[in-house]
């Protein structure tokens, strides 16, 4: 891995020096979340999450990025307090990014997303060992191609070089108008072939409805979501929210388990409301309810940027 990392750094140095963009700057972000997890099918837990995003920018176009976070699973980034076996903190991503008006390219242990994280998308705290290339067709339409390995789901081994090619995605995203946008993608992952589609419509600048769908092509199995999300205020106190209903077929297997909102198969409901904490400028409180068939979960907590 270190040979691979060193090679990328050398390539970046040569590229930025040749282009005259030799100014290197270090940037980072850190956020913390503490929450109570009350779930009907297990004991109550108090959890925390720490996420750290360091970046070394090399000129205007190139950067070296990483992501270090708590948690012991691809789709889980929380540690449980008072559980000694749960105290995990691993580097999950390390990649080079090149950006230009024409699009961007990421190579290494890359994020699972190029922009917005959808409810049917892979967990935002996960990783793919491979390459992403995004081509901006114009200001409202883009094509994305991703190839690599997804099978490795242990955060302690995230920085391993890919041993095989088991993940591929081709996505087209765009906007019909200022209010309506869409995504449609073909995916190969977890041993299956899928089509994922998404439609969003903002009937108000601060409120939108979204519909998402995953269809497994080699079996008659799917996942469907419909919901609303947005921001509002009560007596000038700002609030954010989302509410959605879902249905997940068990035949989707790991493709369902690696998404952001997984609780179980069947019919489900999720809703969250949150607002600014008065004691700190960059802190927010939240309350979330998830229900899937006979399983209920209530999350309450605080999140803050440090």
Secondary structure, DSSP 8 states (H G I E B T S, - for coil): -HHHHHHHHHHHHHHHHHTT---EEEEEEEEEEEEEEEETTS--EEEEEEEEEEEEEETTTEEEEEEEEE-SBTTB--EETT-GGG--EEEEEEEEEEEETTEEEEEEEE-S-SSS--TTSB-TT--EEEEEEEEESSSS-EEEEEEEE-----GGGTTS--SS--EEEEEEEEESSSSEEEEEEEEEETTEEEEEEEEEEEEETTEEEEEEEEEETTTTEEEEEEEEEEEEEETTEEEEEEEEEEEE-GGGTHHHHTBTT-S-SEEEEEEEEEEE-TT-TTEEEEEEEEEETTEEEEEEEEEEE-
